[in-house]
Amino acid sequence: MDPQESLIQVDDLCYSYDGLSLALDSVTLKIGNSSKYVLVGANGSGKTTLAHLLVGSLSPTSGTITRHPRLARSDTSIRIAFVQQQLSIYETLTVAQNFAVVRSEVQSEVMSTHRAFSSEVTKWLNVVGADVDPQASASTLPFSDRQLIEIARALYQRVPLIILDEPTAALDLRSRERLFATLNMISADGTSVLLITHDFGEVTRLGGEIIQLEEGRRVKRVEVPRTPQPVALPHPGETDAPWGVIGLSVAATGLEDTIPILTGKATVAVFDDALIRSSVWLSLAGLDTEPGFKTWAQVNQFPVVPLSAARLRRYSVHLMPADRQRYGVFSSLSVADNLRLLMQDSKLIDPPLSSDRVSAIANELGVVMPTPQSPMTTLSGGNQQKVLLAGILEANPRCAILEEPVLGMDDLSRKKALTLLAKYLTQGGACVIFTCFRHNYEELPHNLKLLHEVA
C-alpha cells in the first residue's frame, strides 16, 4: 500500500451526544499508511469521542468517515485496535483468553489453554514488559498490569492501525519508555499509530504529525501553548511530630519503610514500580493484593486494625485510587451522585446536592460535563479523575491518601488540582500521595519520600 494513501479520511465531521451541543465540530483529517499521529488537547476537547468515531463505535451526526478496504474484516468489523481509557479486559477470563477473543478465527477456549498459544501471548507480554502468567485470571491483576495487557493485546492483533487513548496514565517511567520504543518499532514495520494524550510532553516521544483539538474543533496551525508560570503556593507550618504513619513491607523486593502523615503538608511517596505502588494502596484499602505485601497504619497514636478503607474513614482518612474504573467512580450514577457518595459516609442521602452546588465544586477543577445529572460515562477519563479529587477535597477529611491524583489531567488542570490541595493543607489537612512521577507535584509544599527496591 502506498504510504501516501489514506487509511482513514475524515471530512467535516460533527458529533453531538444530546442533539444540542457539538462535541466535535467540522473536523477534517487524514490518517495515512505507516504513519504516526499524536492527538492532543485539554480534557473534554473531544479526543476520545473522535477515536470512537474512527473505530465505528459511534456514528457521525454529520460529515463522513471513509475507511480503506484494508481496514475491513470478513465479518464486517473494522481492523483497528483500540486501547481505551476504560479498559476492555474481560476480568472473568484469563490473560490468554483475553488475547484469544480478539481474533475471530480463533476458538478462544481451546487456543487460550494451548501451550503454543500461551507462548505467543507471553511473547507479546514481554514486548511491553508485562511479567504476567498467561493463565492468571485478569481479575487478580492490578490496573497497571491490565493496562499493559490491553496494549499487548492490541499489538498482537497485527492490524493496520492502532489507536491508544491515554495509554501511559497508569504506567511507571520504565513501562512508558518501553511503550514508546515499541510504538516507534511497529510504525517502522508498517503499522499506523494514533496516540491520544493531554500531555504535550509526549508529543516528541512518538513524533509524527500533531493533531490538536480545542473545544471539538481541529486547530490547523499547531502551537504548543506556553506553560503557565508556577502558581504561588503558601507554605503552611508543620507540627513537630507526624499525625500518623503508614508502614509497608514488600518481601519480593526487600522494600521496608514508613511514610509519615504530616499536618499541613503533603508527603509525596515515590515508587519505582507501579505494581508496588498500587499493591500498597490496595493493602491499605483492605483489598486483595499480591502475596508478600504487608501494610499497617497508625493515626493519632492509634493503630488502625483491621486495615480497610471503611475503618480509615472512621479516623477521617479518605482514599483515592489510581484505578478509578474498579475502585473509584460509579459509572451508572450521575456526576452529582458520585460527588455525594464521596462527600458522605456510605450512602446517598437527602437532601441532594443542588445543580448549582455541583457545578461550583466541579468548576474549581474545570470539570467539563454536559450537566450535573449526566452519567459519569459521558465524561472523559481526565474529567472523571477531577470529580474524584474534587469530591474528596470537598469532604475535607483529616487526611487524604491519594494514588496518582492528577492521573489523566492536562497541565492546566493539574496546576488547579495542586492549588486546591495546597488550600486544603493550609486549612489543617494532611495528604499522602503515592506516585511514580515526582515531577507532577513539584509546585506543592511537600515532604519527599523515595521508596526504592532493594532486591
TORZA-152902 format. One record per residue (C-alpha): x, y, z; residue in one letter. Coordinates in steps of 0.05 Angstrom, whole numbers, plus 5000, padded with zeros to 4 digits. Layout:
XYZa ...
***
This chain:
500050005000m 502650694982d 505051075045p 501451695018q 494851325013e 489651455067s 487450915115l 482051385140i 479552035110q 475152475155v 471253065124d 467153585161d 465753105219l 460753335271c 458152955332y 453153125386s 451452705447y 445053075464d 442853375397g 444154075423l 451654205433s 457253935389l 462753505420a 466153535352l 465154095302d 467254055228s 473553635238v 477453435176t 483753005178l 487352425144k 490451805175i 495851545128g 499150875120n 505350715162s 504751395197s 504851665268k 499952175297y 499252495365v 492252755381l 492853275435v 488053735472g 485553915541a 480753465579n 473953475545g 476453745479s 473453145440g 479552685433k 476152055458t 469752205420t 473852255356l 477151585370a 470451245379h 468051525314l 474351285277l 473450565302v 465950565288g 463250515359s 459751185348l 456451435284s 457352155260p 451852665269t 454152945202s 460252915158g 463752295130t 468951785151i 471851385093t 475950775111r 480750405064h 478549685046p 484849455082r 481349615148l 475449165133a 474848455162r 470847895130s 465947915189d 464348665175t 468348905236s 473949415229i 481349235232r 483349775282i 486049605351a 483450095403f 486650155472v 481450545511q 481850925577q 476150495602q 479849825594l 476149285557s 479548705592i 474748135610y 476048045684e 472647355686t 477547085635l 484946905639t 490147345606v 490846845548a 483246815539q 483147575534n 488047515476f 484146965442a 477447335440v 480147895397v 481947425339r 475547205306s 478746595273e 480946305339v 476845855384q 478346225449s 477145655498e 481645165460v 487045645439m 487646015506s 489945375541t 494345115484h 501745135501r 503845445435a 498645985441f 500846145513s 507846225487s 505346715434e 501747105488v 507947115532t 511947385473k 507347995466w 507048095541l 514648115542n 514548645486v 511049135533v 514748895596g 508848555630a 511248005676d 504647625678v 502646895674d 498146785613p 493746315654q 492746825710a 485647095719s 485247825696a 481147995758s 487247865803t 491748355768l 493049085786p 490949655740f 497949775713s 498649045691d 491649045660r 493549665620q 499849325594l 495748715576i 490949155537e 496749465499i 500048785486a 493348505461r 492649085412a 499648965385l 498248215378y 492448355330q 497348605276r 492449085246v 494049675200p 492150205253l 492750215329i 489450775369i 491650875442l 487651335487d 492051595545e 495750925548p 501251175595t 496551415650a 497950845699a 504850645675l 511350775712d 517251105677l 520550455654r 514050205624s 512950875589r 519850845558e 518650135533r 511850325504l 514550905462f 520250475437a 515149935417t 510550425382l 516250705341n 518349995324m 511549775298i 510750425259s 517350285224a 514549595207d 508349895173g 503049995227t 500050685234s 499650945305v 494851465334l 496751665405l 491652075444i 494452485502t 493353115542h 500853135557d 504553565506f 511053275533g 509352605499e 509052925430v 516552885419t 516952175447r 513051895388l 513952425334g 509752455272g 504052935257e 500753325313i 493153385311i 490653885363q 483353955384l 480454555421e 473154515443e 471554005389g 475054365332r 481554195299r 486954735304v 490154765235k 496555115256r 499154755318v 502955145370e 504754825437v 501955325488p 506655685535r 507055345602t 503955805654p 508456045710q 508055615773p 502455825819v 504956175882a 503055695938l 503255826012p 507955446057h 504055216117p 507155056184g 508154346207e 507354006273t 513753726303d 511153016303a 507252666248p 499752586259w 500251876232g 504651386197v 503950856143i 508550246145g 509949776088l 513849156073s 514848816005v 518248146012a 519848045938a 524048685934t 526448776005g 522949446010l 521249616082e 519750326103d 514950816135t 511351416106i 509651996154p 502952346153i 504453086167l 499353616185t 499454186135g 503853826085k 503753306030a 508352716035t 509952505964v 511751765966a 515451605901v 515450875879f 519950565826d 514550075805d 507050195791a 505349485814l 508349605883i 505150295887r 498250015872s 499149405916s 500849835976v 494650255964w 490249635957l 493049356021s 491350006057l 484249956029a 483649236055g 483148955985l 486548355954d 493748465935t 499948075915e 502847585965p 508547866006g 505648566014f 504548786085k 501849476105t 499949786171w 497550476192a 497350876256q 493451536262v 493552006322n 497451466360q 492050936348f 493450316305p 488250206251v 486149476258v 483749136216p 486149576159l 480849776109s 478150386073a 471850376117a 475850366181r 480550906158l 474551356144r 472651286217r 479051666231y 477352166176s 482451866128v 479851826056h 482951416000l 483251575925m 485351025876p 489051075810a 484550525783d 478250945781r 474450445739q 474749895791r 475150265857y 473451005844g 467451225804v 460350935800f 459550935725s 452050845725s 450851435771l 450852175755s 456552665769v 452352955825a 451152275858d 458552095853n 460252735889l 455152595943r 457951895954l 464952185961l 462652726009m 458252276053q 460051666094d 456851086059s 450351216022k 446251715982l 442252146029i 437552736024d 437553296011p 441053215944p 446553695923l 443654255881s 445954315809s 449054995826d 453054685883r 455454115839v 457454605785s 461155035835a 465154435861i 466554185791a 468554875765n 474154925817e 477854385778l 475054565710g 470853935701v 467853915631v 460953575635m 454253645599p 450253735664t 451053535737p 445852985724q 449752685667s 452451975678p 459851925694m 460651525630t 459552165589t 465852475619l 472952375593s 477852005637g 481352645659g 474652955678n 472652335718q 479252405756q 477553125772k 470752925800v 474152415846l 479152915872l 474153475879a 469453035919g 474852815968i 477353525979l 470253785988e 469253256042a 475153576078n 477852956113p 483352996166r 487852626117c 487452436043a 491551856016i 491751955941l 494551475888e 496651865826e 491352405839p 492852815776v 492552195731l 489952385662g 489453125676m 492153645627d 497454125654d 492754695669l 488054225707s 494053925744r 496054615769k 488954765791k 488854105829a 495354275864l 492654955883t 486454635914l 490854125950l 495154685977a 488955046003k 486654406036y 493454346071l 493355066096t 486754916129q 489854366171g 489253766126g 494553236114a 495952876049c 499952266026v 500952195951i 503051525921f 506451655854t 511651425803c 512252145776f 515052625828r 515453195777h 507853245777n 507953525848y 513953995849e 509554615859e 506254305921l 509354415990p 511453706006h 515953226043n 519252755993l 519752016009k 523451585958l 521650845963l 526950435926h 527049695914e 532749335949v 532848665912a 
***
